[in-house]
Amino acid sequence: MPITAHAIETLLRDSFPDATINVQGDDGAHFAAEVIDESFRGKNRVQQQRAVYAALKGKMDGNNGELHALALTTKAPE
């Protein structure tokens, strides 16, 4: 079953309730997301992206994952 941009945003919002989140994509498998959250302050890019992937709760895991590709931008607010 394909995943939607809205479903991805909902998953991210659960873990980052105060974040600015923008998810784009409409083919059900390939998306781009920008997550700007204070919790990223002081963390390197890998740590930030791991936090986002953890929030996706396995949707990208393995060949059977609902989410095939996610171009990800993360940062703390300016």
One Martini backbone bead per residue (centre of mass of N, CA, C, O) as a GRO file, in nm:
protein
   78
    1MET     BB    1   0.094   0.038   0.025
    2PRO     BB    2   0.082   0.352  -0.018
    3ILE     BB    3   0.214   0.650   0.076
    4THR     BB    4   0.169   0.967   0.219
    5ALA     BB    5   0.249   1.283   0.295
    6HIS     BB    6   0.054   1.300   0.535
    7ALA     BB    7   0.155   1.044   0.685
    8ILE     BB    8   0.441   1.145   0.726
    9GLU     BB    9   0.373   1.400   0.883
   10THR     BB   10   0.231   1.257   1.117
   11LEU     BB   11   0.474   1.097   1.218
   12LEU     BB   12   0.656   1.345   1.267
   13ARG     BB   13   0.464   1.502   1.460
   14ASP     BB   14   0.479   1.300   1.697
   15SER     BB   15   0.802   1.368   1.743
   16PHE     BB   16   0.758   1.688   1.618
   17PRO     BB   17   0.530   1.909   1.728
   18ASP     BB   18   0.709   2.201   1.676
   19ALA     BB   19   0.764   2.169   1.390
   20THR     BB   20   0.876   2.228   1.071
   21ILE     BB   21   0.683   2.072   0.806
   22ASN     BB   22   0.779   1.940   0.474
   23VAL     BB   23   0.595   1.744   0.236
   24GLN     BB   24   0.685   1.585  -0.074
   25GLY     BB   25   0.480   1.399  -0.287
   26ASP     BB   26   0.278   1.160  -0.527
   27ASP     BB   27   0.378   0.837  -0.585
   28GLY     BB   28   0.408   0.661  -0.295
   29ALA     BB   29   0.762   0.657  -0.265
   30HIS     BB   30   0.860   0.959  -0.331
   31PHE     BB   31   1.030   1.198  -0.118
   32ALA     BB   32   1.025   1.520   0.052
   33ALA     BB   33   1.188   1.658   0.352
   34GLU     BB   34   1.133   1.912   0.603
   35VAL     BB   35   1.302   1.959   0.926
   36ILE     BB   36   1.234   2.197   1.188
   37ASP     BB   37   1.414   2.170   1.504
   38GLU     BB   38   1.529   2.224   1.823
   39SER     BB   39   1.642   1.926   1.876
   40PHE     BB   40   1.891   1.975   1.662
   41ARG     BB   41   2.054   2.127   1.841
   42GLY     BB   42   2.395   2.016   1.835
   43LYS     BB   43   2.349   1.832   1.597
   44ASN     BB   44   2.420   1.637   1.359
   45ARG     BB   45   2.303   1.524   1.065
   46VAL     BB   46   2.289   1.225   1.142
   47GLN     BB   47   2.128   1.260   1.404
   48GLN     BB   48   1.885   1.397   1.278
   49GLN     BB   49   1.811   1.172   1.069
   50ARG     BB   50   1.772   0.943   1.271
   51ALA     BB   51   1.529   1.073   1.413
   52VAL     BB   52   1.347   1.067   1.165
   53TYR     BB   53   1.358   0.764   1.101
   54ALA     BB   54   1.239   0.680   1.376
   55ALA     BB   55   0.962   0.829   1.326
   56LEU     BB   56   0.884   0.622   1.080
   57LYS     BB   57   0.851   0.329   1.191
   58GLY     BB   58   0.967   0.137   0.937
   59LYS     BB   59   0.878   0.252   0.643
   60MET     BB   60   1.197   0.194   0.521
   61ASP     BB   61   1.217  -0.111   0.559
   62GLY     BB   62   1.327  -0.256   0.321
   63ASN     BB   63   1.160  -0.386   0.041
   64ASN     BB   64   0.865  -0.349   0.209
   65GLY     BB   65   0.857  -0.062   0.228
   66GLU     BB   66   0.651   0.214   0.182
   67LEU     BB   67   0.923   0.382   0.173
   68HIS     BB   68   1.167   0.433  -0.063
   69ALA     BB   69   1.213   0.764  -0.073
   70LEU     BB   70   1.410   1.028   0.111
   71ALA     BB   71   1.450   1.357   0.100
   72LEU     BB   72   1.657   1.518   0.351
   73THR     BB   73   1.592   1.801   0.570
   74THR     BB   74   1.783   1.931   0.848
   75LYS     BB   75   1.716   2.165   1.129
   76ALA     BB   76   1.757   2.434   1.306
   77PRO     BB   77   1.655   2.712   1.401
   78GLU     BB   78   1.742   3.059   1.343
   0.00000   0.00000   0.00000
